[in-house]
Amino acid sequence: MWRALKRHWRELRSSRPGRRFQEQYERHQRARKQHSGFRKFAQPAAGFAIFAVGLAFCILPGPGLPFVILGGALLAGESLLVARPMDWLELRIRKILGWIRRQWSRTTLAGKCAAVVLVIAAASGAGYGGYQFFVR
């Protein structure tokens, strides 16, 4: 099982950005003929469940984005309608992260410290707000 997951991860990483999930879809559709009936049902169900948990964690305090990406990646193997937006989203996220890295490298030490304090304060506030919303 771990070997298969590592192989899938290497295939996903080796694909070029902007086509990565569509190529995963094509590989999955070729291999799907050999899958059992349970696996044909379980993978999309797991992808949908993980995606839904990720959406909930985006609203609630928690690690939502990794769950959304993982669930989307599982669903992208099943649907070209999911694979295309995942490729589009990957390109946009790469562009935003590149901009953040450039800004970070240009920022002074005081600016970096202020940004870290701001992120910690925002995360703490979100956590406290979620606690107040659900516990009280």
N, C-alpha and C positions, 0 to 999 in steps of 0.2 A: 504494500500500500504506500509506504513512504517513498519507495523508488518511483512509483507512478506519479505521486505528487511532485517530487523533485523534477521528474522529466517534464511534466506539464508546466511547472514554473520556469524551467530553462527554455522551453518552447515559447512561452509567453514573453519572456525577457528578450529572446533573440529576434523576435518579430520587430519590425520597424514601427515606431509610434505613428498613429493615424491609421494603421491597418491591423494592429495587434489583435483586437477582439474579433474582427471579421475573419482573420486567418484562424483564430481559435475556433470560431463557429464552423469553418470549412473542415478543419481537422476533426472536430467532434462529430460532424455529420457523416464523415467517411467511417469513423470508428463506431458509430451508433448502431450499425447493423449487427455488430457482434455483442452488444450489451444485452443483458437480461431485461425482462419486462419490469422487474423491480427497480433496476437502475434507471431505466427510461422514465420512471415516475419519480424516483427519489431525488435525482439531481435537480430537476426544476422545482420540486417542492422545497428542498433545502435552500436553494437559491432565493426563492420567494420569501421564505421564513427569515433567512439571514438579512435580506434586504429590508424587510418590514421591521426587524429589530433595530437595524441601523437607522431607519427613519425615526423610530421612537427615540433612540438615543440622541438623535440630532436635536430633538425638542427637549428631552430630559437631559440632565447632566450625565455624560457618559461618552464613550468613544464611538460616536455614531458614524463618522466618515469611513473608517476602515471596514465596518460591517456593510455599509452601503456599497462600497467598492467590491468587496468579496462577493456579496450577493449578486451584484450586477455582473461580475465576471462569470459566476456560475450560470446565470440566466443568459449571458451572451453566447455561451456554447450551445444553447437551445434555440435562440431566436436571432435572426439577422436584424429584426426591428429593435432589439436591445443592443446588439453588437455595434451597430453604426453610431448611435448616440454615445456609447462608452468610448469609442475611438475619438469622437468629436470632443467629448469632455476631457479625455486625457490630454489632448493637444492644448486645450484652454488652461488646464491645471498646470501643465509644464510651463506655459507662458507666464502665468501668475507667479509660480515658484521662482522662475528665472528673474523676474522683476524684483521679488522679495530678496533674493540672494544678492543682486546687484546693489539694492538699497542698503542692505545690512553691511556689505563690505565697505560702503562709503560713509557709514555712520560712525560718529566718534564713540569712545568708550562710555561717556556720560549718556549719550543717546541710546546706546544698547542697553545700559542699566535701566533707563527710564522705560524702554519698551518691555523689558522683562518684568519689571514691577507692574506695569499696566496690564500685561497678559495675566499675571498671577492674580491681580485684583479682579479682573473680569471673570476669570475662572472661579475664583472664590465666591464672587457675587452670584454667578450662575448656580453654583452648587448650593449656596445658602437659599437662593430663591426656589430651587427645586425641592429642597428640604422643607421649606415653609409651605410650598404648594401641596406636597403630598403627605407630609406628616401632620401638619396642623390643620 
